């Protein structure tokens, strides 16, 4: 535990006790960026001297101010401090606001938004997203827009055998800043979006927005300058910028789905994409002790949201000989943890776990050993059962979120089983069930 947070909790106890004993009237605690604790104690007009318990506290640097009613009447700063209902304010942060204290409402979008997220890197998250986009475009003849939001380590450009012209196009970072600079919406389709070859999308279509242009040194330097200036750590500002971009994407392309490739780990982009922008999240997690803290935070945060965000957990790059055993153990561990959480609605929650086996064809994507024919054959006709099973579950989520909101509500109310929204397998049953046929037709 951080010493400064331990100190904040100690001071809270001291001040709560003094409030209960009517020694003080009220208090506010503010943790500043320099790790100093600001304490504002509202005292009676007759108060004089100091509170010994505070003044003798030594675990952290604290600055105590005693504030009377007359001070609040005369000073706008004190009025603003005590006008807040938050007695202990930890919200002054340099980053991770979108992870620690985010807006719990999901953004609205004309198209369903599915985010691919992983707590650790190297688990095949981006590969799975690229393959699913092709699968959905080819087999379901749909229009897909991909957003590469892994800004510090963009990777989507490794896929689809892109040409030099496509690789040199600016992406999300440049688009947001260019729009901010000019006050106008730039030409999204022509200048920023990459149209993927028919080889990878069949009768459907795939448009991709890279994180930004890294093709040559000048582009790379400009991208880093842009990345240093874009607001991805704030709360409302960052959300508004991405909501505006998604609105522009919907208006220009009217896609059947928007797929977001999120940065791994704890960061503001994953906090924004996973917990605020998405209808559903495909989370890639290993079944190991290193992954457990991230997995537990992920599950608890999503399940505590005000609005529904569906979860599909994936164990990826698993060897075939231990496939069933790992999936079974992972599913049991995840659902055992969920059962320990206090659900506000007291509903039973079950999260389905899928898995993808290790595949040498897929592992070589983006390397010199890449087999383009093998990849396209895999997507078109030789897809493995594990990938198809995962992909069809994602399709069922997209189908559900493509329905009008009122129909989604009716389906959930008339579903033949009482299940949590986190159980993604039930959506297909709901849509196909007799109870839902009257709603849909």
Steps between C-alpha positions, in 0.01 A plus 500: 500500500617855425602686816312811388174308449541332836545847649186630327298216651649565845405867478149409383452291816631778723270760343195273490546433870530874575187566294304233684609653833389845379852640542502612133216574258637356177818428305649452153821315405679558169798293384717728285728400214810565709378235751416768755168456682286812526259486796221758540324478836175689549490611862271701724553875515610463861775251410857602582831318486570175313384140483782308662432171320547673162789725585702210644435266206837399347442230235455756221524873436168664579390862480209578730270801473227578752200658335213684672158584359607860452800383293269302271269798457788732409730270298388335174777238522374367832144508365604284206688256726202440727239512223624159384329193646830310468674519835820331381613605154759277329405610150793728423695255284749526217351198325279189535189706573315291241594184690463602864201734484334490162160602372298183559251557218568337163522735202232478236599404147302423184717190451586238763849546648705194597837553672776238501698536823779313675666553835834368370654529153588213269172311540375534141249779565573703186530188284160379621346840424642508148386143432153566636463811284579292191277213614206736557552680169543180294249262659236753606564758223516784750675838518762532774698799628811426708649758738859437613509662845822337616672836460835421661543173307281505186476158338204477266717615207666155506186348354329493161821541294458877479676700229732798550225755433276348767779474756589867458146624571450692825271343758298563815750727678544724195125505427406616851766771507437612139130541581589695813738724302266586212167482680371295207457127438782382268438261209489181703456253214763634262773626729486294821322169444661201333279280283606137528540288187210279386731206554435540872135609502322321213159654433519698822734790572758599758621854571780553744619803692855446621623670816704726274762504226833341596612424144810719484705709742318828432160335544620329815628825652173677418301212650696514826453877518128447449483223757672728751224758450180298474285490814470132588542533877215736574144397573234692309739646241636165383156342494353785294783475246447127448122530495538765230730272298257209531217728390705601193570132423130414522405790275766424237488118490181386676681180604337185636754501782793704632786292638745666740846357562579626850834542669584224751512550876386787722490823295263778406432373150391157621295670772326712239446224242415213733292671768339792314479457123424131446185292490708185549861412580698199382756463777814291448632363829736222592426252775799597714586696813643797304167554326277464806516864630410640158227242443337563838506879452357458148213277614412702809504834317282385210252315719460810721420731208168680492442391142549156352828412331527138393810294566657219300816361661757329277796279592723519195801324349430183697666171405261233375590235759388718795221690323193362677666490840613866486162623379320308775733626774485857373120499483470359852748753643334798332149408608614417851640853527180652360297319764698684768388839367195675641269548207254785552222315316576167673491320165711195437781591262685258277778605263570270210865421424620420148847405382724503193759230437857569398517521121830539307327663202353773720814547710700591189271783393702819459834315489726396211358150534144612439302270269247729331325217318477303822348795683233572239422129470466483879251787501300389196475124532741340748413689816552297814207403722633702794526822296162449337339440837645824636418701188137388488455604862625846406263503202207422732597798716514729196159370386351577839643852522393573143137471610309811609550570869133444578522156338811416704308584817200291392724205420663515840165534676349208305803274503405145605783489756607744769863569419743784532588712201856374544401152376557560130392155387144574603455778245470254214249298705303815577483607138409153376266404784127475450450763767696748293358416158197717562725789597719478193241430233 
